[in-house]
């Protein structure tokens, strides 16, 4: 089943973009690194915060994805239509894919620009996707790169291939759930059935931000 067909079947009407939690009825928004500021008093990066963020994001990922699960690794690249640069697969698939042979199965689609509610014709979304397994990915470094988006830390997704930092989505097509880390501040996960997320809701309830807690609690109680 191709990505578009899969999404239409299990997540009808969903646009694969940031703020999945706001689009879908069954989901959880987690806050990462709560209570630890990104910078110290002398304006140096607070590495303790980022270690905490990496730990939290990896814990969620490992609970959501097992070795047996089939995964779509999806990357949205936001491009200016008039750019003359040849569109190439992002660093995501060059540096964070252990099984390099899978690159030959990488697929690409051009979609409308998804980061604005307005009709923006100057930009488009180039979407790359690859079906793989957890063990095919250097997923810890991939997760760290997603968390490092706004800071001079390694690893990163490389130079911006377009006007925006690429967004990376992990889709578990065995359990029908989608995991997205938007940056060091947080992540979100949605599923087509709440039973898929109930263990996560119970285990990591303390990471749910208070401003979303009432809505999330209603979905799982």
Secondary structure by P-SEA (a helix, b strand, c coil): ccaaaaaaacccccccccccccccccbbbbbccccccccccccccaaaaaaaaaaaaaaaaaaaccccbbbbbbbbbbbccccccccccccccccccccccccccbbbbbbcccccccccccbbbbbbbbbbcccccaaaaaaaaaaacccccccccccccccccbbbbbbccccbbbbbbccccccccccccccccaaaaaaccccccccaaaaaaaacc
